[in-house]
Amino acid sequence: MYCDLHKDNYKMFCLKKKLWSSLVKHSGYCAIKYEGQEYSYSTLLVMAERLSISLRCNGLSQNHKLLICTSNPLFHCVGVIFSVLSGIPYVPIDYSLPRSRINTIIGSLGEHVVACTDSGTSGKFTQEGISISNMSQVFEIAEKKILASIQPFEDYNSELQYILFTSGSTGAPKGASIFCDGFNNLLQWYHDLISPTTESKCMVVSSLCFDLTQKNLFIALTSGSRLIFMNDLIFEPAVIAEQIDEEDIDWINCAPSAFYLIADEGQQSQLSSLRQVVLGGESINPKKIRTYRKLGLNCQFINSYGPTECTDVVMYHILEDIDYERDYIPLGKSIDNTQFELDKSHFSGKNTGELILKGICVGNGYINNSEQTAKSFFVDMDQIKSYRTGDLVKLESNGCLKFISRKDDQIKLHGYRIELGEVEANLNLCEYINMSVVKLGHEELIAYIQPISGCDNWDDKIHITKIKLQLAKQLPSYSLPSRYIVLEQFPLNRNGKIDRKSPLLSTHEQSDQSGSLEHFNKVTPKLIRTLLNTMSISTEGLSDHTPLKNYHISSLRMLKLYSILNQLTDSPPKLAELYGEVSINTLCSMIYTNPKSHFSIYCFTRGTQ
């Protein structure tokens, strides 16, 4: 068992008390800035009070769970404030999720669910028995129902703070439920780390539904600090760099790959106000950080580690000069009240094992899913709550923990946690597929599929397009495979199971095969199509007039395309426009009309010299 000693003067953070105090004490301060509009702490409190009265007048009880699905961060913050002050656990849902996935989440929550939406998201909720409150309208209605005898907030005193849904290997998302005590413990650590004041500003560059986002919202709101949100909640690195500069942002918290894009797209001088950059969700590349520091970015970098099931962060490491010369960044030391040990029972290396987390950080398992909960959560011999992370780590001689890999097929791609089994389960539901295997290639997901028997009229272009459309209705865009490889038969091992280690399913074999080289010196639809294909974006079955939004391009690949377009034309489309009606023909016209300069482009597949 390993753990850090607790401070003698350790005092638990009390979110409910601190949030109420901050809303009252800092009533005149700006709490949120979004799309140029500022909202004060007083405004947030009044809106939360109105939401509370409206929900209670419509039968809110202590058994309810508050589902928040809105495209407006103001409404989202009002929802979580109400949740904390009323003692009702909240469930943040990404407004871009397919309706079918949202319905699956609602079904797994069971009875007593109330959904807070806005005018743009209310139409996604079609299940019977769920109470829906459109926050775009509720505030006017609430004013008419205010009664002198009604107190703004009633404490329902739930032991759960929130429920976050993650990928599930069975094909259905799992709702990780987090205790209030565990979240308060996290906030105490984060408050001591950030030391926010009324002058501090945090820019939220992650999804409102990410686990790492939650602590940033509350640390800012309990300290009188200011939250700045991305324009239209779209991750546009160059614009974010400008906002950091204009707003004098003090700290941000995001995945390393997201920060690299911001730093690479913007100018180093635009990031000079940053005091702290907290990175988490994937391994940090020390070389990238070393480069930024040499260019003058002298903020403090922190590596944070922890699963959603254990309140987001359980270990952290503040980077020092020696770390920039390493080939890895240590996971660091555990936060207070958190312990860990290594399960070495299935590993030959004496210092290598699966990381087991213990203590107050461990959540309450997956809501209404006892089978999946039993696989990862347990109580040890000392009656301490424990969680099997599935992460393989090595305890180095210097006492640092080094992340090695995932034990199962759960992976992280561009900061998103994806269970390959979930993607496979949804692929196997497609009417044209008999079996499937999904593997992680070079920064992409590759789907190996076997058509159903008797499908004599199989056509790659037609059927794969149909499969993509069906899968896009079930999974978020970051979980969608970029490439599809059709196999007549899967290799099997001695046990009759699919041999996932077979060379036939090797992603290296696919990426190393020689490819064709094409040269372009003028703008044509073929150029754009070839460019997209080299980025592992399939254009099969789609015309040159089809909007790019129908190609189901992941956000990171869209950012790479946006970056390339900036090198080809002086008038590139805005990133938000690429998610609109922009097509291949539109891009051709843009580049042809206003080219940056004479250019020559060579497109080749990976593996060619």
ZAMARGU-4260 file (C-alpha; in steps of 0.2 Angstrom, whole numbers, plus 5000, padded with zeros to 4 digits):
<rodrens>
0) 5000/5000/5000 | 5006/5017/4995 | 5000/5034/5001 | 5005/5052/5005 | 5004/5057/5023
5) 4990/5069/5027 | 4992/5087/5033 | 4990/5089/5051 | 4979/5104/5048 | 4969/5096/5033
10) 4952/5103/5031 | 4939/5096/5020 | 4932/5108/5006 | 4913/5111/5008 | 4906/5114/4991
15) 4889/5119/4996 | 4894/5131/5009 | 4907/5139/4999 | 4897/5141/4983 | 4882/5149/4993
20) 4895/5161/5001 | 4903/5165/4985 | 4887/5169/4976 | 4882/5181/4989 | 4899/5189/4993
25) 4903/5191/4975 | 4886/5196/4969 | 4893/5211/4959 | 4908/5202/4951 | 4907/5194/4934
30) 4906/5176/4935 | 4904/5170/4917 | 4909/5178/4900 | 4902/5170/4884 | 4902/5177/4867
35) 4906/5194/4873 | 4891/5194/4886 | 4895/5195/4905 | 4885/5188/4918 | 4887/5192/4937
40) 4886/5180/4952 | 4870/5189/4957 | 4863/5184/4940 | 4868/5166/4942 | 4860/5165/4960
45) 4844/5173/4954 | 4842/5161/4939 | 4846/5146/4950 | 4833/5151/4962 | 4820/5153/4948
50) 4825/5136/4942 | 4823/5128/4959 | 4806/5136/4962 | 4800/5130/4944 | 4806/5112/4947
55) 4799/5111/4964 | 4782/5117/4958 | 4782/5103/4946 | 4785/5089/4958 | 4804/5088/4961
60) 4809/5076/4975 | 4824/5070/4984 | 4824/5054/4972 | 4826/5064/4956 | 4842/5066/4946
65) 4845/5082/4936 | 4850/5079/4918 | 4858/5094/4910 | 4859/5095/4891 | 4861/5113/4885
70) 4872/5122/4871 | 4873/5137/4882 | 4886/5137/4896 | 4876/5150/4906 | 4862/5138/4907
75) 4874/5124/4911 | 4882/5133/4926 | 4864/5138/4933 | 4860/5120/4932 | 4875/5114/4942
80) 4873/5128/4954 | 4855/5123/4958 | 4861/5104/4959 | 4874/5108/4973 | 4863/5120/4983
85) 4848/5108/4982 | 4858/5092/4985 | 4852/5084/4969 | 4865/5074/4959 | 4867/5081/4941
90) 4870/5072/4925 | 4879/5082/4911 | 4875/5077/4894 | 4884/5082/4878 | 4871/5091/4867
95) 4879/5084/4851 | 4875/5066/4856 | 4863/5056/4845 | 4846/5055/4851 | 4847/5036/4853
100) 4862/5037/4864 | 4853/5050/4875 | 4838/5039/4876 | 4850/5025/4882 | 4857/5036/4895
105) 4840/5041/4902 | 4835/5023/4902 | 4850/5018/4912 | 4846/5032/4925 | 4829/5023/4930
110) 4815/5033/4937 | 4814/5051/4943 | 4824/5060/4930 | 4821/5079/4926 | 4830/5086/4911
115) 4836/5104/4910 | 4837/5109/4891 | 4836/5124/4880 | 4827/5128/4865 | 4840/5120/4854
120) 4841/5103/4864 | 4823/5100/4871 | 4818/5091/4855 | 4831/5077/4859 | 4821/5071/4873
125) 4807/5060/4868 | 4805/5047/4881 | 4789/5046/4891 | 4789/5049/4910 | 4804/5061/4910
130) 4800/5079/4916 | 4808/5092/4904 | 4812/5110/4909 | 4817/5122/4894 | 4828/5134/4903
135) 4826/5146/4889 | 4808/5149/4895 | 4808/5143/4913 | 4814/5159/4921 | 4799/5169/4915
140) 4787/5156/4921 | 4796/5154/4938 | 4793/5173/4941 | 4774/5171/4940 | 4775/5156/4952
145) 4785/5164/4966 | 4776/5162/4983 | 4781/5171/4999 | 4781/5154/5008 | 4793/5145/4996
150) 4811/5145/5000 | 4822/5146/4985 | 4832/5130/4989 | 4827/5114/4999 | 4842/5103/5004
155) 4838/5085/4998 | 4855/5080/5004 | 4860/5067/4991 | 4877/5058/4994 | 4880/5059/4976
160) 4888/5074/4968 | 4886/5070/4949 | 4885/5055/4937 | 4896/5055/4921 | 4893/5043/4907
165) 4908/5034/4899 | 4910/5021/4886 | 4904/5004/4890 | 4911/4988/4883 | 4894/4980/4881
170) 4888/4993/4869 | 4879/5004/4881 | 4887/5019/4891 | 4891/5017/4909 | 4886/5030/4922
175) 4900/5033/4935 | 4892/5040/4951 | 4903/5051/4961 | 4901/5054/4980 | 4900/5072/4987
180) 4914/5068/4999 | 4926/5062/4986 | 4922/5078/4975 | 4925/5089/4990 | 4942/5081/4993
185) 4947/5084/4975 | 4941/5102/4976 | 4952/5105/4992 | 4967/5099/4982 | 4963/5109/4967
190) 4960/5125/4977 | 4977/5123/4986 | 4985/5120/4969 | 4977/5134/4959 | 4975/5147/4973
195) 4961/5156/4964 | 4956/5174/4969 | 4943/5187/4963 | 4956/5192/4950 | 4959/5175/4943
200) 4952/5169/4926 | 4950/5152/4919 | 4946/5148/4901 | 4936/5132/4899 | 4942/5123/4883
205) 4934/5106/4886 | 4917/5099/4885 | 4905/5104/4898 | 4902/5085/4901 | 4920/5081/4903
210) 4926/5075/4921 | 4940/5087/4921 | 4928/5102/4917 | 4918/5100/4933 | 4932/5105/4946
215) 4936/5120/4935 | 4918/5126/4936 | 4917/5125/4954 | 4934/5131/4960 | 4931/5147/4950
220) 4913/5149/4956 | 4918/5147/4974 | 4932/5159/4973 | 4924/5174/4965 | 4935/5170/4949
225) 4929/5172/4931 | 4925/5158/4919 | 4928/5162/4900 | 4920/5150/4888 | 4925/5147/4869
230) 4915/5156/4856 | 4900/5144/4851 | 4909/5131/4862 | 4919/5126/4847 | 4937/5122/4849
235) 4946/5133/4837 | 4964/5134/4843 | 4969/5151/4835 | 4954/5159/4842 | 4956/5152/4859
240) 4974/5158/4859 | 4967/5176/4855 | 4955/5174/4869 | 4968/5169/4882 | 4978/5185/4877
245) 4963/5197/4877 | 4956/5190/4893 | 4973/5188/4902 | 4968/5170/4907 | 4977/5163/4922
250) 4974/5144/4920 | 4967/5131/4909 | 4964/5113/4911 | 4964/5101/4895 | 4971/5086/4887
255) 4989/5088/4881 | 4984/5086/4863 | 4972/5100/4864 | 4985/5112/4872 | 4998/5107/4859
260) 4985/5113/4845 | 4982/5130/4855 | 5001/5133/4857 | 5005/5128/4839 | 4991/5138/4831
265) 4993/5154/4842 | 5008/5165/4845 | 5018/5162/4861 | 5016/5180/4866 | 4997/5176/4867
270) 4999/5163/4880 | 5010/5174/4891 | 4997/5177/4904 | 4995/5159/4908 | 5001/5155/4926
275) 4996/5137/4926 | 4992/5124/4913 | 4984/5108/4920 | 4985/5093/4908 | 4976/5077/4910
280) 4967/5063/4900 | 4983/5056/4891 | 5001/5055/4892 | 5012/5071/4890 | 5025/5073/4877
285) 5040/5081/4886 | 5048/5086/4870 | 5033/5097/4866 | 5033/5106/4883 | 5052/5108/4882
290) 5050/5117/4865 | 5036/5129/4871 | 5047/5133/4886 | 5062/5137/4875 | 5050/5149/4865
295) 5046/5158/4881 | 5031/5150/4889 | 5036/5150/4907 | 5020/5145/4916 | 5019/5130/4928
300) 5014/5114/4920 | 5005/5100/4930 | 5002/5082/4925 | 4986/5076/4932 | 4980/5058/4932
305) 4964/5049/4937 | 4949/5040/4930 | 4931/5047/4929 | 4926/5034/4942 | 4937/5041/4955
310) 4933/5060/4954 | 4945/5064/4939 | 4961/5067/4948 | 4970/5055/4961 | 4988/5059/4957
315) 4998/5074/4951 | 5015/5080/4946 | 5021/5098/4945 | 5034/5098/4931 | 5052/5103/4935
320) 5067/5106/4923 | 5073/5088/4925 | 5056/5082/4918 | 5058/5090/4901 | 5073/5079/4898
325) 5064/5063/4902 | 5056/5051/4890 | 5040/5051/4900 | 5031/5062/4914 | 5028/5053/4930
330) 5010/5051/4936 | 5016/5059/4952 | 5010/5058/4970 | 4993/5055/4977 | 4982/5069/4983
335) 4976/5068/5001 | 4965/5054/5007 | 4969/5044/4992 | 4980/5028/4992 | 4985/5016/4979
340) 4994/4999/4977 | 4999/4988/4962 | 4991/4971/4959 | 5006/4961/4952 | 4998/4944/4952
345) 4997/4943/4933 | 5014/4951/4929 | 5032/4945/4928 | 5040/4962/4932 | 5042/4964/4951
350) 5038/4983/4950 | 5024/4982/4937 | 5006/4979/4940 | 4988/4985/4938 | 4985/5001/4947
355) 4972/5000/4961 | 4965/5016/4969 | 4958/5016/4986 | 4950/5029/4998 | 4938/5043/4997
360) 4941/5046/4979 | 4932/5030/4974 | 4915/5033/4968 | 4899/5023/4970 | 4901/5012/4955
365) 4890/5012/4939 | 4872/5017/4942 | 4860/5003/4940 | 4873/4992/4933 | 4879/4980/4947
370) 4887/4968/4935 | 4899/4981/4928 | 4902/4988/4945 | 4907/4972/4952 | 4920/4970/4939
375) 4930/4985/4944 | 4924/4991/4962 | 4927/4981/4978 | 4930/4983/4996 | 4947/4977/5002
380) 4951/4967/5018 | 4953/4983/5028 | 4935/4989/5022 | 4942/5002/5011 | 4933/5006/4995
385) 4944/5001/4980 | 4944/5003/4961 | 4953/4993/4948 | 4959/5006/4935 | 4964/4993/4921
390) 4980/5004/4919 | 4997/4995/4919 | 5010/5005/4928 | 5028/5003/4934 | 5036/5009/4950
395) 5053/5016/4945 | 5068/5015/4956 | 5066/5034/4959 | 5049/5031/4967 | 5040/5038/4951
400) 5025/5029/4944 | 5026/5027/4925 | 5011/5023/4914 | 5013/5008/4903 | 4997/5004/4894
405) 4979/4999/4896 | 4975/4982/4903 | 4959/4980/4892 | 4954/4987/4876 | 4949/5004/4883
410) 4960/5017/4874 | 4962/5036/4874 | 4962/5044/4857 | 4965/5063/4856 | 4960/5065/4875
415) 4944/5055/4873 | 4941/5039/4882 | 4935/5025/4870 | 4931/5007/4874 | 4934/4998/4858
420) 4921/4984/4863 | 4908/4997/4863 | 4912/5002/4845 | 4912/4984/4840 | 4896/4980/4849
425) 4887/4994/4839 | 4895/4989/4823 | 4889/4971/4826 | 4871/4979/4827 | 4872/4985/4809
430) 4862/4974/4798 | 4876/4971/4785 | 4889/4965/4797 | 4892/4948/4804 | 4907/4952/4815
435) 4919/4966/4818 | 4935/4970/4827 | 4941/4988/4830 | 4959/4993/4833 | 4969/5008/4837
440) 4980/5013/4822 | 4991/5028/4820 | 4980/5041/4828 | 4964/5033/4821 | 4952/5019/4824
445) 4952/5005/4811 | 4936/4994/4809 | 4939/4976/4802 | 4922/4970/4797 | 4915/4954/4790
450) 4899/4955/4780 | 4884/4944/4784 | 4884/4928/4775 | 4873/4927/4759 | 4876/4946/4755
455) 4881/4942/4737 | 4878/4960/4731 | 4890/4968/4744 | 4897/4984/4737 | 4911/4992/4748
460) 4906/5010/4744 | 4887/5008/4746 | 4887/4997/4761 | 4901/5005/4771 | 4892/5022/4768
465) 4876/5015/4776 | 4886/5007/4790 | 4894/5024/4794 | 4877/5033/4794 | 4870/5020/4806
470) 4885/5021/4817 | 4884/5040/4818 | 4867/5039/4826 | 4873/5028/4840 | 4890/5035/4845
475) 4899/5051/4847 | 4910/5057/4832 | 4926/5054/4841 | 4922/5035/4843 | 4918/5033/4824
480) 4931/5023/4814 | 4941/5032/4801 | 4945/5017/4790 | 4935/5001/4786 | 4943/4985/4780
485) 4932/4971/4774 | 4937/4953/4778 | 4929/4937/4771 | 4934/4928/4787 | 4942/4932/4804
490) 4957/4923/4810 | 4953/4912/4825 | 4964/4906/4839 | 4964/4888/4847 | 4949/4892/4858
495) 4938/4897/4843 | 4939/4915/4847 | 4944/4929/4835 | 4963/4930/4836 | 4966/4949/4838
500) 4985/4947/4838 | 4984/4939/4820 | 4995/4948/4807 | 4979/4949/4797 | 4972/4962/4810
505) 4988/4971/4812 | 4987/4990/4811 | 5006/4991/4807 | 5003/4980/4791 | 4990/4992/4785
510) 5000/5008/4789 | 5017/5001/4782 | 5011/4996/4765 | 5017/5006/4751 | 5005/5018/4743
515) 5003/5030/4728 | 5010/5047/4727 | 5000/5060/4718 | 5006/5078/4713 | 4995/5093/4712
520) 4998/5111/4707 | 4980/5117/4704 | 4964/5116/4714 | 4952/5102/4709 | 4939/5092/4718
525) 4951/5077/4716 | 4964/5087/4726 | 4953/5090/4741 | 4947/5072/4740 | 4965/5065/4740
530) 4969/5077/4754 | 4955/5071/4764 | 4959/5053/4761 | 4977/5055/4766 | 4970/5061/4783
535) 4960/5045/4784 | 4944/5054/4780 | 4934/5043/4768 | 4925/5051/4754 | 4917/5036/4747
540) 4899/5037/4741 | 4898/5056/4744 | 4897/5069/4730 | 4907/5085/4729 | 4892/5095/4734
545) 4889/5085/4750 | 4893/5096/4766 | 4908/5090/4776 | 4897/5088/4791 | 4890/5073/4783
550) 4907/5065/4782 | 4907/5062/4801 | 4924/5070/4803 | 4932/5070/4821 | 4935/5086/4829
555) 4954/5084/4829 | 4954/5079/4810 | 4943/5094/4807 | 4956/5105/4816 | 4970/5098/4805
560) 4960/5101/4789 | 4957/5119/4795 | 4976/5121/4798 | 4980/5115/4781 | 4967/5127/4773
565) 4975/5141/4782 | 4991/5137/4772 | 4982/5137/4755 | 4971/5152/4755 | 4971/5170/4763
570) 4952/5168/4766 | 4950/5151/4774 | 4933/5146/4781 | 4930/5148/4799 | 4931/5132/4809
575) 4912/5134/4813 | 4908/5135/4794 | 4917/5118/4791 | 4903/5111/4802 | 4890/5119/4792
580) 4886/5118/4773 | 4904/5119/4767 | 4908/5105/4753 | 4922/5100/4743 | 4917/5111/4729
585) 4915/5126/4741 | 4933/5123/4747 | 4939/5122/4729 | 4931/5139/4725 | 4939/5147/4741
590) 4956/5141/4737 | 4955/5145/4718 | 4948/5163/4721 | 4960/5168/4735 | 4976/5157/4735
595) 4989/5162/4748 | 5003/5159/4735 | 5008/5147/4721 | 5008/5130/4729 | 5013/5112/4724
600) 5005/5098/4735 | 5011/5080/4736 | 4999/5068/4744 | 5005/5051/4749 | 4999/5037/4760
605) 5008/5033/4777 | 5023/5022/4775 | 5030/5029/4758 | 5047/5037/4758
</rodrens>
